[in-house]
Amino acid sequence: MNQNLETCNKKQLANFLDVSVRSVDRFTSLGMPCYHADKVGEYNKYIVAYCIHWYVGYMEAKPYKLRETDCLVLTLFGYAVGGLNGFQLQNKGIEIAEITGHSEFDIGRAVGILKQGNLVRI
């Protein structure tokens, strides 16, 4: 995984996305990638780049008729909207899976869903 990824807390992420803190809570429950707190009193840590791309994927899913709600699919869709091709998405999926716990099968499935919907360039 890229160790140079910037992390933030919930309030900072809300400012970055120009949404409320409650929206970030809702997005987290919908699968926005983050490091979940291990103990009571600790806070989730959000990786800014992944969260921004998840948010783009989430917001663009409806116009593109993408009915998927999976964290990995939406995050990779955000990267696809940004111009990544299928091979690049596969590599990005491996990075994201280290945080989210997805398997190689899940990564292939997510990229396959985007390819089937013609939502990624080959």
C-alpha positions in Angstrom: 0.0 0.0 0.0 1.1 3.6 -0.6 2.2 4.8 2.8 2.1 8.5 1.7 -1.7 8.7 1.7 -3.1 11.6 3.7 -5.6 10.6 6.4 -8.1 12.8 8.3 -10.8 12.6 10.8 -14.6 12.8 10.2 -14.8 16.6 10.7 -11.9 17.3 8.3 -13.4 14.9 5.7 -16.8 16.7 6.0 -15.0 20.0 5.2 -13.1 18.4 2.2 -16.4 17.1 0.8 -18.4 20.2 1.7 -21.0 18.0 3.6 -22.1 17.7 7.2 -20.5 15.4 9.7 -23.8 13.5 9.8 -23.4 12.9 6.0 -19.9 11.4 6.6 -21.5 9.1 9.2 -24.1 8.0 6.7 -21.4 7.6 4.0 -19.4 5.5 6.4 -22.4 3.2 7.1 -22.8 2.9 3.3 -19.3 1.7 2.9 -16.9 4.7 2.5 -13.5 3.2 3.0 -11.8 4.0 6.3 -9.7 2.6 9.1 -12.4 1.8 11.8 -11.6 2.7 15.4 -10.3 -0.3 17.4 -11.4 1.0 20.8 -14.2 3.0 22.3 -13.1 6.7 22.4 -11.0 6.4 19.3 -12.1 7.8 15.9 -12.2 6.4 12.4 -9.4 7.5 10.2 -10.3 8.3 6.6 -7.9 8.1 3.7 -8.7 11.3 1.8 -8.0 10.1 -1.8 -10.1 6.9 -1.4 -12.9 8.8 0.3 -13.0 11.5 -2.4 -13.2 8.8 -5.2 -15.8 6.8 -3.3 -17.9 10.0 -3.0 -17.5 10.7 -6.7 -18.6 7.1 -7.4 -21.5 7.4 -5.1 -22.7 10.7 -6.6 -22.2 9.5 -10.2 -23.7 6.1 -9.7 -27.3 7.2 -10.2 -26.8 9.1 -13.6 -24.9 6.1 -14.9 -27.6 3.7 -13.6 -25.0 1.9 -11.5 -27.1 0.1 -8.8 -24.2 -1.2 -6.9 -23.6 -0.1 -3.4 -20.4 -2.0 -2.6 -17.6 0.1 -1.2 -15.0 -1.3 -3.6 -17.2 -0.9 -6.7 -18.1 2.7 -5.9 -14.5 3.7 -5.1 -13.2 2.1 -8.3 -16.0 3.8 -10.2 -14.8 7.1 -8.8 -11.4 6.3 -10.2 -12.9 5.2 -13.5 -14.7 8.6 -13.8 -11.3 10.1 -13.3 -9.9 8.2 -16.3 -8.3 5.0 -15.0 -8.5 2.0 -17.3 -9.3 -1.6 -16.3 -5.7 -2.6 -15.6 -5.1 0.5 -13.5 -8.4 -0.1 -11.6 -7.3 -3.7 -10.8 -4.0 -2.3 -9.3 -5.9 0.4 -7.4 -8.3 -2.2 -6.1 -5.4 -4.2 -4.6 -4.4 -1.1 -2.7 -7.9 -0.4 -1.4 -8.5 -4.0 -0.5 -5.6 -3.8 2.0 -7.8 -1.4 4.0 -11.3 -2.8 3.3 -10.4 -6.5 3.6 -11.7 -7.4 0.1 -10.3 -10.4 -1.7 -8.8 -10.7 -5.2 -12.2 -12.2 -6.2 -14.0 -9.1 -5.0 -11.6 -6.9 -6.9 -12.1 -8.9 -10.1 -15.9 -8.8 -9.5 -15.9 -5.0 -9.0 -13.8 -4.3 -12.2 -16.0 -6.8 -14.1 -19.2 -4.9 -13.0 -17.8 -1.7 -14.3 -16.6 -3.3 -17.5 -20.0 -4.9 -18.1 -21.7 -1.6 -17.7 -19.2 0.1 -20.1 -18.2 2.3 -17.3 -14.5 1.8 -17.7 -12.2 2.1 -20.7 -10.3 -1.0 -21.5 
